[in-house]
Amino acid sequence: MALKDDLKAYKARWAEVEAGIAQERRRASLELRWQQLNAAVGMGKVLGLPQQDPSEMEVFERWAKIKEKATNQKPKI
């Protein structure tokens, strides 16, 4: 029985961790999410991951427009 109880407790702890992470993500500002996206793209470049295809550029441009409207800031070039 102890193993079964330990497993339940382990799963419960990880469920709490996941709930906390989900809450942090919901509270994250648009600016923080933008910074995280830029960091991920930068890491991809450093690691030599495949470059974006031209159709993805449209997505980045739309995100830049959304950020500009949401934060009243012009995109940094």
C-alpha positions in Angstrom: 0.0 0.0 0.0 2.9 2.4 0.7 4.0 2.4 -2.9 0.5 3.2 -4.1 0.2 6.1 -1.6 3.6 7.4 -2.6 2.6 7.3 -6.3 -0.6 9.3 -5.5 1.3 11.8 -3.5 3.9 12.2 -6.3 1.2 12.8 -8.9 -0.6 15.3 -6.6 2.6 17.3 -6.1 3.2 17.5 -9.9 -0.4 18.5 -10.5 0.2 21.4 -8.1 3.4 22.3 -9.9 1.6 22.3 -13.3 -1.2 24.4 -11.9 1.3 27.0 -10.6 3.0 27.1 -14.0 -0.3 27.5 -15.8 -1.2 30.4 -13.5 2.1 32.1 -14.1 1.6 31.8 -17.9 -1.9 33.3 -17.6 -0.5 36.3 -15.7 2.5 36.9 -18.0 2.3 40.2 -19.8 2.4 40.6 -23.5 5.8 42.2 -23.2 7.2 39.2 -21.2 5.8 36.8 -23.8 7.3 38.8 -26.6 10.7 38.7 -24.8 10.4 35.0 -24.3 9.6 34.5 -28.0 12.6 36.6 -29.1 14.8 34.6 -26.7 13.6 31.3 -28.2 14.2 32.6 -31.7 17.7 33.8 -30.8 18.5 30.5 -29.2 17.4 28.7 -32.4 19.8 30.9 -34.4 22.7 30.2 -32.1 22.0 26.5 -32.3 21.9 26.6 -36.0 18.3 25.4 -36.3 16.6 25.8 -39.7 15.8 29.4 -40.7 12.2 30.5 -40.9 10.4 30.1 -44.2 9.0 33.3 -45.9 5.4 32.5 -44.9 6.4 32.6 -41.2 7.4 36.2 -41.6 3.8 37.2 -42.0 3.1 35.7 -38.6 5.9 37.7 -37.0 4.7 40.9 -38.7 1.2 40.3 -37.4 2.6 39.8 -33.9 4.6 43.0 -34.2 1.4 44.9 -35.1 -0.5 43.4 -32.2 2.3 44.3 -29.8 2.4 47.8 -31.1 -1.3 48.3 -30.6 -1.3 46.6 -27.1 1.7 48.5 -25.7 1.5 51.7 -27.8 5.1 51.1 -28.8 6.7 51.1 -32.2 8.6 47.8 -33.0 12.4 48.0 -32.5 14.3 47.3 -35.7 
